[in-house]
Amino acid sequence: MKIGSVSTTVEVIAAGVQLETTSTTVSTTIRNTSIQTLPYSSRDSLYFALLIPGAGSAGGDRYTTFNGLPNASLNITLDGINNNSQRFKSGGTSFFQFAPTRIDAMEEVTVATSGMGAESSGQGAMSIQMVTKRGTDRYRFRLLEQWHNEFLNAWPYTTKLASHYDKTTIKPKTRQNFALGSVGGPALHFIPFFKDKLFFFAYFEANPTPTTS
């Protein structure tokens, strides 16, 4: 029996991008799976909108605009409900929300800059749409603690090179302790009428902050 020849076959399959025929909205969506894998010290999902192409900040994140549109044209919604702080929006600092949108409670963040539909309710020329998580047909829970302490922080490399660097210098105090938990699943599934129809999701987060005293 002779040894067969070695052969390699490469098969490339590509499908063309289908044209969106149900909406004229120009938008970009960041889903929770992407949010969880990105390094991020804060727990506020609003600032993930800064990753969208066209975002520009001048003088701080509170003054962020998209595609050069004025600040007052920005609208932030949470599950379709207006979440803008109108008090700050009138002053040009429109990148500010009223109800906090915590990372583990959000399913996705969508920034729409053109061709928005009726769900925008004429609130602005561009919008940031937040959607909270939903319960599924299986019970799921999550417990997490995010801990910050100055003992875990290293001195910057440039600081060590400085002539006035002193190893005995006390590091600036940085202490935070985020404790959170969530649970979701089917609700009243033991009743035939509600089976596969009714679900729940609950989220809790605490951030005790010590004072200087």
BELQUIPE-V162645 format. One line per field, one symbol per residue. phi: phi as a letter, one per 20 degrees, with the letter a starting at -180 (. if undefined). psi: psi as a letter, one per 40 degrees, with the letter a starting at -180 (. if undefined). A space follows every 50 residues. Layout:
phi = ???
psi = ???
//
This chain:
phi = .efffecccdddccdfffffddbdfebcddefffffeefbeecdfgffff efgofbdcnpffdfcclmffgfeecdcclnegcfeffeffenefebdeef degfddeaccdddamfeffflmerfbbdddcffcfdecfcbbcbcddcbf feeefgfffffffefcfefffgfccbbedbbbbbrfdlffegfefmcdcb bcccbccfdfefe
psi = hihiihihhhhhhhhihihheeiehhihhhidddddehhhdiehedeeee ehhehhhheiddfhihfeiideehhhihfehheigddddeeegeghidhi gideehdihhhheifiadeeffeieiihhhhiiiiaeihiihhihhhhid eehihiddddeidehhdehhihhhhighhiiiiiaihfeehddehfdhii hiihhighhiid.
//
